[in-house]
């Protein structure tokens, strides 16, 4: 196994960021995802935020000095192998019908393809949750096919519907909670993925792999209602 | 059960505690108090660390309770109980049933009122912090007419005329940020030499710094990484933004530096239109500043000499006289 090296920089006096690369690469994202829980267990670490190519560590400097934390991080980084953690894989029902997927017609027109072709490109992909960010339960997905590469809107649209599937800027997102955005809503997952009263609050963790399959609006409605009531409609296949 | 009634509140008045920590990796903003040092003093007066506080914005607050209750406060503007002025800055008072407690406009941003009571509402994900933008909150942002259900504790002894946090106009101390290499020596020098003005669009999420924009080398965006309270992002236009309590957990703009923990409250207190400068320190100096915080908090709890107090009250009344012109009670 090749040792993945990082550069470390302080982020104020209560956090630091380990940067592993200046580009996005699946092996690096997977390594960070394997490292993050081990780092979170260090006494004095408050929380960790795994990102595409960086790991931000929030800590209490009165309990854990910067130099001591760096020594632990170097040791852990050398001992963690991404292969140690097998990713979970899910099949998730979603609806791409324009009645539910508010922006799919607009996005298809901008891409010069049909609505069906756009939905097929999205269901053919296997995504991996690279990180959460921006808002509660907003999962950045890596593995976006080139066919879905659409620039961001020039001006943001209003709040997204809950559990929206978004594309923009060559990236894809699963957005659990409504927020205004410059991205396009091209589908809606039938599986609500963020619950305030659960620990952890998310259904899918960083590193999980997701593929989506299309269901009709009526089917989506009943699945979504069942999932809201607590049933899990996403199927775990690994 | 008692009812706490808010008779008057400025914009961005909300219930906050130390923040909703541990969920940033799921996209959840910690939120929490904007002025950690002033909040820490209020928690000392309450004798309960991290108890939910009413965070009061500069225009002030008026409240009353239908039962007798103790309240602690940290406030730089004029303070009144039942129409009679009480020494400001920091203190603990008892209110009779229905007695009106008023915080008049403050020259500084963010003060705190600690209600000596339990709130009749469960915390959300372990916290009472209000993050209005993502709707993660136990209470709505506070406004006139709100009524909160509380269980008052037994009354505590009053403490008035406390020294409070000493004013400190020194430059705000920062440590280098993760993308410091994206800035040239000249740009860093420009950032440190500029007297920045706090923008009027500043809020709980970010303070805008107005001044000559910085130019950037290469692409202005980075692959998103973690951000923190006090991180200074330089956007594509070269304008700095200081990320505050309601920041997102991650961001895609380079960070030239971060305000050290000990200076966050002092920076947060600056009102829009005021000016600020920054100075580099290293992590050892930041740690020394944090250790000094305990001593400063203890000093803030001391009772001032009466002659000093009247002198300062006179000074503050002069300031209030100007601000009161735009304040309708």
Interface residues (C-beta under 8 A of the other chain):
Chain A: X9 X10 X11 X12 X13 X14 X15 X17 X19 X22 X23 X24 X36 X46 X47 X48 X49 X50 X51 X52 X53 X54 X55 X56 X58 X61 X62 X65 X66 X131 X132 X133 X134 X135 X136 X137 X138 X139 X140 X177 X179 X194 X196 X200 X201 X202 X206
Chain B: X21 X22 X23 X24 X25 X26 X27 X28 X29 X124 X125 X133 X134 X135 X136 X175 X176 X177 X178 X179 X180 X223 X224 X225 X226 X227 X228 X229 X230 X231 X248 X249 X250 X255 X258 X259 X260 X261 X283 X286 X287 X290
